[in-house]
Amino acid sequence: MSRAPITKAGSERLRAELERLKSVERPKIIAAIAEARAHGDLKENAEYHAAREQQSFIEGRIKELEAALSTAEVIDVSRLNPGTKIVFGAIVELEDEESGEAVKYQIVGDLEADIKQALIAVSSPIARALIGKSEGDSFEFTAPNGVKRYEITGVSYE
């Protein structure tokens, strides 16, 4: 079985979420279920069914995080020394060659990818096109809305 790469920061975020789910959310749901049971008939008790559904979601997320973290390989990006080449963990600044729009992404593991936080998965088309390139290079990749061309304007590692 191959180990999924994850940044140190991503690992810490996922571990914090796991700890919050186990120590805060789980007890809260258990208390809500106990309170709903005290109200009597469970067949028509919407609070009980909602709490059980929430419990199912939380338990599923806990299992998902535990499994993912147990097989993840934590890579400390600050210890990498790739020079100017783009590798896993790189923070890249790009400029769209058509519109001139500038964007900044960090290439991270699939487990921690979140486009809203500018964290792109190493398996994504844009990340695969970036790996191995250097600052100043131009590249193109096929996005869902067509072929995009970017110039790499900056590469850093934190």
N, C-alpha and C positions, 0 to 999 in steps of 0.2 A: 504494500500500500504506500502510495507516495504521500509525503507530508506537504500540506498546503502552507505556503509562506505567509507570514503576517509580520507587520512591523511591531516593534516593541510598544509604541504608543497605542496601536490598534489592539494588541493583546491586553494592555492595561485597561483600555476602555471596555472591552468585552468582559474582562474579569470583574470590573466594577459593576457592570450591568448584572452579571451573574450573582454577585454578592448582594446587590440591592433586591433582586428578585427573591433570593432565598431568605434574607433577613428582614425585609420590610414587606414586600408584596405578598409572599406566601402566608405569613401570619395574619395579615390583614384579611385575606380571602378566607382563611380558616375561621376567623372570628365572624365574618359575614355569613358564612354557611351555618355556623352554630346559632347565630341570631335568627336566621331565616327558619331554621328547623324548629326553634322555640315558638314560632308563630302557628304551628299546627300543620294542617293538611299540606303535604308536599306536592301533590298532583297539580294543584292550582296555585302554587306559590311562585309567583314570577320572580321574586327576590332570590329565592333558593335556586331556581334554574339559571338565572343570570350569574349568580355567584359561582355555581358549578361550571358554567361555561367559561367564566374568567379563570377559574382554577385550572381548567383543562388547557387553556391558552398559556398560562404561566408555566405549568409543568412541562408543556411541550417546548417552550422557549428555553427553560432550564436544561432540558435534555439536549436540545440542539446546541446550546452554548458549550455544555460540558463535552459533548462529542467533538465539536469543532476545535475547542482548545486542547483536547487531549491528542489530536493528530496534527496540530499546527506546529510549524517550525518558526520560532521567533527569530527574526533577523534584526539586529541592531544596526540601523542605517548609519548612525554616527561612526561606526567602526569600519564601514566599507570605505575603500579607497579606489574608486573607479576612475579617478581623474575627471576628464570632461565627458566620458561616455555615459549614456543613460542606461541605468540598470534599475532593478527593483528598489523602490524607496525614493527614487529621484523626485525632486520637485522641479517641474519643467514649466517654463514660460513660453507660450506659443503666440504667434500672430497669424491670423487668417490672412492668406495672401490675396484674397478677393476683397474682403470687407475692411481689413486692417484692424479688426477686433482682436484685442489681446485677452488671453485666458491663461490661467495658472492651475496646474493639477499636480497631485502627488500620485505616483504609481504605487499601489498597495495590494495586499492580498485580496482574494475574492470575498473572504469573510468580513472584511472591514470596509469594503467599497461603499461609498455614499456620494453620489454626484452632487448633492446639495452642499456637501462640505468640500467639494473639489477633490475627492478621493476616488481615483479610477482604478478598476480592477486590472491586475497584470494580464488577465486573459482577454480584456476588451480589445476590440479592433484598433483603437487609437494607441493603446499601450503597446500592443504587439508591433505596431508600426514604429513606435518611438525607441524601443529597446535596441541598443547598439549604436544609435545615432549620437551626434555631438552638437554642442551649441553652434549655431550658424548654418546647420544643415536644413534643407527643405525636405519635406516628405508629403506623401499623399496617402490617404486611406479611404476606404469605402464606408461611409456613414449611412444610417437608415435613409437619409434624404439626399443621397448622392455622394459623389467623390469630393473630398475636401482636401485642400492644399494648405499646409502650414509651414512657417519658418520657426525654427527653435531659437528663441531670443535669450534664453537663460536656463542654466541647469545648476541646481544646488542640492545639497544633502544636509539634513539637520539631525 
